[in-house]
């Protein structure tokens, strides 16, 4: 029966490609007794391709390369999904309990998000180009895929990463944990007024600096009163920053200061600045204690990906897959 269906699909494909309207529903991939159409692939890649088009609007060659990657990845995802759904059915998991559970989940959603108004829920689906049956099928398949992955791949928090493996990753990936020279910065910014007298910003900045120098006011107090922008409410605090945070003129001055020192007035076309370096942190590699959790998460993600690939490979070996 399967071979007959595949022959029928092949014949349908041969005639279906004759017209663009039929191309949309034409068969791109056969996975066991299911098909993936060109329309499904186009719909699932539409949003990603729009983003790729914006990113590479002026580079047609790069756009075509990235678009092909997006399409190939999505085809792989759709094939994997079909394989998992087929395995679920072939394993005899389909029961009335499952169908009742899906219906119950949808009822809960309608009650929570649509105040129990089923008609409103269906109208929302229609506005999104989806029927109730399409939505239910989508929810059912998503539940099945998640269920099968949980039972065949496992749960991340149940995976245990050995301390030795974490330490080895840390040794092998030192570049990932490098931190550049940093300073803990406060900054007073006094914008050049567009309609003020020439030198007005510098005059005010010099007055502010004089008060800081004679200790009649602290740097923080002056920043909270005179600094422009949102940093005024934070009294000029910028936190820990590296060279890339500031423009070259400010960065050169800031990174020449020692902890506790402040600069003179720095006049630039757009504003005058006074910088305070509260602390200095030399370039270093983060200690293992600071990055252990991140490394563990990375290793678990890698292990989950590896386990999933092995599982999908097993499904592929016992399945029929044909690409057109």
Secondary structure, DSSP 8 states (H G I E B T S, - for coil): -HHHHHHHHHHHHHHHTTSHHHHHTSEEEEETTEEEEHHHHHHHHHHHHHHHHHHTTT-HHHHHHHHHHHHHHHHHHHHHHHHHHHHHHHTT---HHHHHHHHHHHHHHHHHHSTT-HHHHHHHHHHTT--HHHHHHHHHHHHHHHHHHHHHT--GGG----HHHHHHHHHHTGGGGEE--EEEEEEEEEE--SSS-TTHHHHHHHHHHHHHHTTSS-HHHHHHHH--SGGGTTTTEEEEE-GGGS-HHHHHHHTTS-TT-B---EE-SSEEEEEEEEEEE--EE--HHHHHHHHHHHHHHHHHHHHHHHHHHHHHHTS-EEE-
